[in-house]
Amino acid sequence: MSTLTIEVADEVVKASGKSPQALATGLKLSLAIELFAAGKLSLGKAAESAGLHKLDFMDELANRQVPVINLAPDQIAQEIGHG
């Protein structure tokens, strides 16, 4: 596992209303969601990278209105047997 260190201005941490640790956890979750939504990580890998169980990660996706299943119309047709 890689460790990334980023510098964040004190004003940003203060404006977030979170502790530095809570802010880091939120950023890690946001990155996992972004990579999942872009198709770069599977649901399981994204949940793992965020430090969450799959169901908890799915709840976070729902809270942010990110679809768990993101199929193109032709893929949907194929899945239901119309293609």
C-alpha positions in Angstrom: 0.0 0.0 0.0 1.3 3.5 -0.9 1.2 6.4 1.5 0.5 9.9 0.1 1.3 13.0 2.0 -0.4 16.3 0.9 -0.1 19.7 2.4 -3.4 21.4 3.1 -3.7 25.0 4.3 -4.8 25.4 7.9 -7.7 27.5 6.6 -8.9 24.5 4.5 -8.9 22.2 7.5 -10.6 24.8 9.6 -13.2 25.5 6.9 -14.0 21.7 6.7 -15.0 21.7 10.3 -13.2 18.3 10.7 -10.1 17.1 12.4 -7.1 16.5 10.0 -7.7 12.7 10.4 -11.4 13.0 9.7 -10.6 15.2 6.6 -8.1 12.6 5.4 -10.7 9.8 5.8 -13.2 11.8 3.8 -10.7 12.6 1.0 -9.8 8.9 0.9 -13.5 8.0 0.5 -14.0 10.7 -2.2 -11.1 9.4 -4.2 -12.4 5.8 -4.0 -15.9 7.0 -5.1 -14.4 8.9 -8.0 -12.3 6.0 -9.2 -15.3 3.6 -8.9 -17.5 6.0 -10.8 -14.9 6.3 -13.5 -14.7 2.5 -13.8 -11.1 2.4 -12.6 -11.9 0.3 -9.5 -14.4 -2.4 -8.8 -16.9 -2.0 -6.1 -15.0 -4.3 -3.8 -11.6 -2.6 -4.4 -13.1 0.8 -4.0 -14.8 -0.2 -0.7 -11.5 -1.7 0.5 -9.5 1.4 -0.4 -12.0 3.5 1.4 -11.7 1.3 4.5 -15.4 0.3 4.3 -17.5 -2.8 4.0 -19.2 -3.1 0.6 -22.6 -2.3 1.9 -21.4 0.8 3.7 -19.6 1.9 0.5 -22.8 1.3 -1.4 -24.6 3.5 1.1 -22.1 6.2 0.5 -22.6 5.9 -3.2 -26.3 6.3 -2.8 -25.8 9.3 -0.5 -23.8 10.9 -3.3 -26.2 9.7 -6.1 -23.5 7.6 -7.7 -25.0 4.5 -9.4 -23.7 1.1 -8.2 -24.4 -0.3 -11.7 -23.5 1.9 -14.6 -24.4 0.1 -17.9 -24.7 1.6 -21.3 -28.2 1.1 -23.0 -26.9 -1.6 -25.2 -25.4 -3.5 -22.2 -28.8 -3.2 -20.4 -30.6 -4.6 -23.5 -28.1 -7.5 -23.7 -28.4 -8.2 -19.9 -32.2 -8.5 -20.2 -32.0 -10.6 -23.4 -33.1 -7.9 -26.0 -29.8 -7.6 -27.7 
